[in-house]
Amino acid sequence: LLTYPFLLIAFWDRLRAKQAAVGVRSVAYTAILALPTFLVHPLGWIVLLFAAGFFILLPGPHRRSAGVGAVLSLVWGMLHRLVFPPTAYEAGSYATTMAGISRIDEFWSWESTAFLMDHSYRLTAHYAIAWSLLVMAIALLLSEREFRLAAWSFFGTIGILVLNLMSMHRGDTAMMMEKGMLPLALCTALPIAYVHCSHGNAVRSRWIAFSLMAVVLFLKVRTISFASRSFTGPASDLHELIEAARSGPSDTYLVRAGDRTTLEPSWALAFTSLLASSADQQGRPVMLLPADPEGRLQVDTLSWTPFWYFAIDRQRQKEQFGIEMDLRPNVLRIEHQVNGKR
């Protein structure tokens, strides 16, 4: 999703540099080079639409090819669900996005918005890097009086960001929410690359870029330091909850949102607790289940749990954790064995 669009971007840039006439062959190349981006991710067509719009705003005969790319992106966005039926995860994302549209008035209370702000300035400065690069891109375009490109880069990036926040407004694991932010990398890299390739001798642009990149490197070092912190807090809370679950009559235990600040009640918690309670050999295995603040089981969240993924290496799980999983459709049976007793 980050690299494939540059196949087509490079082709359009070559047409622009050569001022070559755009014929049937160029249109065919546009379609062929767009295909990897379309197929690699459901959001591929949106990212490519952003790139096509950027090149349409540049003068030259290449605009016809970029226009074809924009049309193909829109057509693919409307029809690809008919050609490739969405997976369960994609269907869930579409439903969540539509629900987010109806809750746009609650934008600042979304879980995804809180995640973005937490890692922009409240907890870490991780996304401050992205904002620095976006500011650098807009500043470079404005310094070259490319006002239309600056506006497209800014509003296009914000639009893709809002769409991502909308699709995850109920929250998700940090890993999935982080992956949703990745398309912003292309949205900032494209205008920066354009300015430096087109105006490589502009001393002012180079110094702006150098100064902001120094800030980016400083922030990145801080991010790495944050990510390297000890995991003792979440581990301690996890084992405390496992013992609480073992003290009860059931093999499952509901964890409400807000019960533990270091643990996120999500589908990942079910697997983490199952493996941890099976491995410590201190008692029976239990599964912690995510619940909302009122204590209701989050069935939708739990239904996303990729049991199949964690059960790929079944032999290792059987030997190390004593766990066997039955993964037939609509069935989940987990058997645990300790000292020969099942």
C-alpha positions, 0 to 999 in steps of 0.5 A: 500500500505504501510502495505500489502506488509509486510504480504509477507515480513514476510512470506519470512523472516520466510522461510529465518530464518527457512531455510525451503525448498520451495514447492508448499504450499509456492508458493501458500502462496506467491500468496495468500499474494501478492493478497491484495497488487496487489488489493489495488493500481495500484502501488502495483505490483511495490512495491512488485517487490521491496520487492521481489528483496530485498529478492532474493539478500539474500542467502537461500532457500526462494529465490525461493518463492521470485522469484515467487513473482517477476514473479507474480508482473511482470505478474500482471503489464502486465495483470491487466489492462485486468482483471480490466479495469482502472478507468478514473483517472487511465487511465489519470495517465497512459497517463500522465506517457507516456507523461512524458517519452517523456518529460524526458529531461525537468525533472528539470522543471516538476511541480512534481520535483518542488513540491519535491524540494520545500518540501525537502529544499526550502519551507519546510523540509518535505521530508528531513525526507525521505532522512534522512531515505534513507541515514540511510538505505544505511549507515546501509547496507554498514556498514554490507558490504551488497553492493548488498542490498545497491545498490538495495535499493538506485536505486529501491527507486530512480526508484519508485520516478522517476516513480511517478514524471513522472506520475504527471509531469504536477502537481496536488493538493498537497494532490494527489502529497503527496499520490504519495510519500507514497510508498517510506516509504516501500522502506526505512523501509524494509532495515532498518528493515532487518539490525536491525532484522539481526544485533540487537546487532550491537552497531554502527548500533544502534547509527547511527539509534539513531542519524538520528532518532533524526534528523528526529524527529526535522524535523518532528516538523518543518513540523508540525509547517509549516502545522499549519500556518494560512490560511489567505493568501489563503483565502484572495486571494480566496475572492479577486478573487471571487469579481473579478468574481462577477464584471464580466458578467459570473458565471465563471472566469479563474484563470491563473497559477501564478496569485496568489502564494497562490492559485493553479489553479486546479480542487479543486479551482472550488469547493472551490470557488463555496462553498465559494461564496455560503456561504458568501451570499454577491453576486451571486455564481461563479466558478473559473476555472483553466487556464494555464499561457496563459489563456487557460482553463485547460480542462484536469485538470477540467475533473478530478473534482470529483463532485460526491464526494463533492455531497455525503452529498446533504442534508447538502449542500442544507441546509448550502450552498443552492446548489443542484447538478444534477449528471446524466452522462454527466450533471452538473447542479448546482442550488443555492438558496438564500432567497427563490430565485433560 
